[in-house]
Amino acid sequence: MSQNFAKRSISKEMIGLLQEGDKKTFSVLYDVYSASIFGILLKIVEDPQLAEDLLQEVFVKIFSEIKNFDSEKETLFIWIYKIAKQIAFDSININFLVRAKQIKEILKTNPHPFLELIYFRGFTIDEVVQELNIPKETVQKKLRKELKQFIQTKRENG
């Protein structure tokens, strides 16, 4: 297969080879689409390492699902784009749910939960505001109060 052939697009013949599990054609597919798909993933997740990991996931899913692709319904790129978008949004949703659970757990168990979340766990004030559905000013006041208490405790206990 010539590089010119691969750069133009993935032909119906190549789609047939992909659906038969041809690994060389899959390699060409990766070469043709990986940079574009990586760009899409990066725009959604805003983390290069995560986008790279998700890119691998996308191509694993493409390989396992290619038999379901129907060129009469959509182009191959659109089909791949939909897979990439779904994987990226699933990743964001999972990360959001994990972080939300962490926030709630820390609020229950920590004497200085806002200080713990924002200074030691790396949550943003906006994340805490969104998850707890309280005004930003409230979070900032509680954070200042906890910081003062923390400093006072450290001074008293050496």
JOSUL-V523815 format. One record per residue. N is the residue number from 1. RES is the residue in three letters. BURIAL is I if it has 16 or more other ideal C-beta (glycine too) atoms within 10 Angstrom, else O. D_CENTER is the distance of its C-alpha to the mean C-alpha in whole Angstrom. Layout:
BEGIN
[[N	RES	BURIAL	D_CENTER] [N	RES	BURIAL	D_CENTER]]
END
This chain:
BEGIN
[[1	MET	O	34] [2	SER	O	35] [3	GLN	O	32] [4	ASN	O	33] [5	PHE	O	33] [6	ALA	I	29] [7	LYS	O	28] [8	ARG	O	30] [9	SER	O	28] [10	ILE	I	27] [11	SER	O	31] [12	LYS	O	32] [13	GLU	O	33] [14	MET	I	30] [15	ILE	I	28] [16	GLY	O	31] [17	LEU	I	31] [18	LEU	I	27] [19	GLN	O	28] [20	GLU	O	30] [21	GLY	O	28] [22	ASP	O	29] [23	LYS	O	27] [24	LYS	O	29] [25	THR	I	28] [26	PHE	I	24] [27	SER	O	24] [28	VAL	I	25] [29	LEU	I	23] [30	TYR	O	20] [31	ASP	O	22] [32	VAL	I	22] [33	TYR	I	19] [34	SER	O	17] [35	ALA	O	17] [36	SER	O	16] [37	ILE	I	13] [38	PHE	I	12] [39	GLY	O	13] [40	ILE	I	11] [41	LEU	I	8] [42	LEU	I	8] [43	LYS	O	10] [44	ILE	I	7] [45	VAL	I	4] [46	GLU	O	8] [47	ASP	O	8] [48	PRO	O	10] [49	GLN	O	10] [50	LEU	I	6] [51	ALA	I	7] [52	GLU	O	10] [53	ASP	O	9] [54	LEU	I	7] [55	LEU	I	10] [56	GLN	O	13] [57	GLU	I	11] [58	VAL	I	12] [59	PHE	I	15] [60	VAL	O	16] [61	LYS	O	16] [62	ILE	I	18] [63	PHE	O	20] [64	SER	O	21] [65	GLU	O	21] [66	ILE	I	23] [67	LYS	O	26] [68	ASN	O	25] [69	PHE	I	24] [70	ASP	O	27] [71	SER	O	28] [72	GLU	O	30] [73	LYS	O	28] [74	GLU	O	25] [75	THR	O	25] [76	LEU	I	23] [77	PHE	O	20] [78	ILE	O	20] [79	TRP	I	19] [80	ILE	I	16] [81	TYR	I	15] [82	LYS	O	15] [83	ILE	I	13] [84	ALA	I	10] [85	LYS	O	10] [86	GLN	O	10] [87	ILE	I	8] [88	ALA	I	5] [89	PHE	O	6] [90	ASP	O	7] [91	SER	I	4] [92	ILE	O	4] [93	ASN	O	8] [94	ILE	O	8] [95	ASN	O	7] [96	PHE	O	10] [97	LEU	O	12] [98	VAL	O	13] [99	ARG	I	13] [100	ALA	O	15] [101	LYS	O	17] [102	GLN	O	18] [103	ILE	I	19] [104	LYS	O	22] [105	GLU	O	23] [106	ILE	I	23] [107	LEU	O	25] [108	LYS	O	27] [109	THR	O	28] [110	ASN	O	28] [111	PRO	O	32] [112	HIS	I	30] [113	PRO	I	26] [114	PHE	I	25] [115	LEU	I	26] [116	GLU	I	24] [117	LEU	I	21] [118	ILE	I	21] [119	TYR	O	23] [120	PHE	O	23] [121	ARG	O	19] [122	GLY	O	17] [123	PHE	I	17] [124	THR	O	18] [125	ILE	O	21] [126	ASP	O	19] [127	GLU	I	16] [128	VAL	I	19] [129	VAL	I	21] [130	GLN	O	19] [131	GLU	I	19] [132	LEU	I	22] [133	ASN	O	23] [134	ILE	O	26] [135	PRO	O	27] [136	LYS	O	26] [137	GLU	O	29] [138	THR	O	30] [139	VAL	I	27] [140	GLN	O	28] [141	LYS	O	32] [142	LYS	I	31] [143	LEU	I	29] [144	ARG	O	32] [145	LYS	O	34] [146	GLU	I	32] [147	LEU	O	32] [148	LYS	O	36] [149	GLN	O	37] [150	PHE	O	35] [151	ILE	O	37] [152	GLN	O	40] [153	THR	O	39] [154	LYS	O	38] [155	ARG	O	42] [156	GLU	O	44] [157	ASN	O	42] [158	GLY	O	43]]
END
